[in-house]
Amino acid sequence: MSKSAEAATDSDSKRKSSQRRGLVKAPDFRYFQPRYFTTAEVAKHKEEDDLWVSYLGHVYDLTPLAKEYKGNILLKPIAEAAGTDISHWFDAKTKDIRKHVDPLTNTLRYYTPWGRFIHIPPPLPCSDWATDYGKPWWQGTQYMVGRLISKTRHIRLVNLLTGQDHVLELHMEI
């Protein structure tokens, strides 16, 4: 028997033994479709222990962030905006928080008229602000759960034999 044939039978026996032990190969996530959510579905998640927001066409579950900063005053603007679209907080080109020139210091600052929130630096220099958090929560994808649907269509199905009536809401992004 050649070496390649021995290697093939050896790999087949390893595969069969792993199947016998109940081990399953993990799915390839490159082929999964993204989840789509309507604004009504996002609006259901408006509590501090279940906090979702949408911005720039994506839906984010900020519940882990809310648990990490529970009781912190910087969580208040995010908690008040739970279940809504906060795209007006962001610049669509840079995908960062909107900025403006501060009239007092003549420096470029984040524009937060609703109040300073998590990972936004204070308006004036201070030594007690921690900068070791890594990427700000809005720049990473760790909280992203899907896409926001902008177009939906309602389809009404009627069973003429039983008289049952159902309305389905379908998204039109596909």
C-alpha positions in Angstrom: 0.0 0.0 0.0 1.4 3.4 -0.9 1.9 6.2 1.6 -0.9 8.4 0.2 -3.3 5.5 0.4 -2.3 4.8 4.0 -2.8 8.5 4.8 -6.2 8.5 3.2 -7.3 5.4 5.2 -5.8 7.0 8.4 -7.8 10.2 7.9 -11.0 8.2 7.1 -10.6 6.3 10.4 -10.0 9.5 12.3 -13.1 11.1 10.7 -15.2 8.0 11.6 -13.9 7.9 15.2 -14.8 11.6 15.6 -18.3 10.9 14.3 -18.7 8.0 16.7 -17.8 10.3 19.6 -20.5 12.7 18.7 -18.2 15.5 17.5 -19.7 17.7 14.8 -17.8 20.0 12.5 -18.7 23.7 13.1 -20.7 25.4 10.4 -18.9 27.7 8.0 -20.3 31.2 8.9 -19.3 32.7 5.6 -22.4 31.3 4.0 -25.0 32.4 6.6 -27.4 35.2 5.6 -27.5 38.3 7.9 -30.6 38.6 10.0 -33.0 41.4 9.2 -35.0 43.3 11.8 -37.9 45.8 11.5 -38.1 49.0 13.5 -41.0 47.4 15.4 -38.7 44.5 16.4 -36.0 46.8 17.6 -38.5 48.9 19.6 -39.4 45.8 21.7 -35.8 45.8 23.1 -35.9 49.1 25.1 -35.2 48.0 28.7 -31.8 48.3 30.3 -31.5 44.5 30.6 -32.5 44.1 26.9 -31.1 47.1 25.1 -31.0 47.3 21.3 -30.4 50.3 19.1 -30.1 50.7 15.3 -27.8 53.1 13.5 -26.6 53.5 9.9 -28.6 50.5 8.7 -27.5 48.0 11.3 -29.0 46.7 14.6 -26.8 46.4 17.7 -27.5 44.6 21.0 -25.9 46.8 23.6 -27.1 44.6 26.6 -23.6 43.4 27.5 -22.4 47.1 27.4 -25.3 48.1 29.6 -24.5 45.3 32.1 -20.8 46.3 32.2 -21.6 50.0 32.9 -24.7 49.4 35.1 -25.3 52.4 37.3 -22.9 54.7 35.4 -24.2 58.1 34.5 -22.6 57.8 31.0 -25.1 55.0 30.2 -28.1 57.3 30.5 -28.2 58.7 26.9 -27.9 55.2 25.5 -30.5 53.8 27.8 -32.9 56.6 26.9 -32.4 55.8 23.2 -33.0 52.1 23.6 -35.2 50.6 21.0 -34.8 53.5 18.6 -32.7 54.5 15.6 -29.7 56.7 16.6 -28.3 57.3 13.1 -28.5 61.1 13.8 -25.7 60.7 16.3 -23.3 59.5 13.6 -21.6 60.9 10.5 -22.6 58.6 7.6 -19.3 59.1 5.8 -16.9 58.4 8.6 -19.3 56.1 10.6 -18.1 57.9 13.7 -19.9 60.2 16.2 -20.6 63.6 14.7 -18.0 66.3 15.6 -18.0 70.1 15.9 -15.5 72.8 16.8 -15.9 73.7 20.5 -16.3 77.5 20.8 -14.5 77.6 24.1 -11.4 75.6 23.2 -11.4 75.8 19.4 -10.8 72.1 19.2 -12.6 69.4 17.4 -15.0 67.6 19.8 -17.7 64.9 19.6 -21.1 66.6 19.2 -23.4 65.1 21.9 -26.2 67.5 22.7 -28.2 64.6 24.4 -25.3 64.2 26.9 -21.9 62.5 27.0 -22.1 58.8 26.9 -19.8 55.7 27.2 -16.4 56.0 25.4 -16.8 59.8 24.7 -14.0 61.8 26.2 -14.8 64.6 28.6 -15.0 68.1 27.1 -12.0 69.4 29.1 -8.8 67.5 30.0 -9.0 65.4 33.2 -6.8 62.7 34.7 -9.6 60.3 35.9 -10.9 59.3 32.5 -9.9 55.7 31.5 -8.7 55.3 27.9 -7.9 51.6 28.1 -11.2 50.3 26.8 -9.9 49.5 23.2 -12.2 50.4 20.4 -15.3 52.4 21.2 -18.5 50.4 21.2 -19.8 52.0 17.9 -16.7 51.1 15.9 -16.6 47.4 16.6 -18.9 44.6 15.3 -19.1 42.6 18.5 -22.5 44.1 19.3 -24.0 43.8 15.8 -26.9 41.4 15.5 -28.2 42.1 12.0 -29.4 44.7 9.5 -32.3 47.1 9.8 -35.1 46.7 7.2 -36.1 49.9 5.5 -38.8 48.4 3.2 -41.4 45.9 4.3 -44.5 44.6 2.6 -47.6 43.1 4.2 -49.1 40.1 2.5 -52.6 38.8 3.5 -53.3 35.1 3.2 -56.9 33.9 3.4 -57.9 30.2 3.6 -61.2 30.1 1.8 -62.1 26.7 3.2 -61.7 27.5 6.9 -62.0 31.3 6.8 -58.6 31.8 8.5 -56.9 35.1 7.8 -53.1 35.7 8.3 -51.0 38.7 7.6 -47.2 38.2 6.9 -44.7 41.0 7.0 -41.9 40.4 4.5 -38.7 42.4 4.0 -37.8 43.6 0.5 -34.0 44.0 0.9 -33.1 40.6 -0.7 
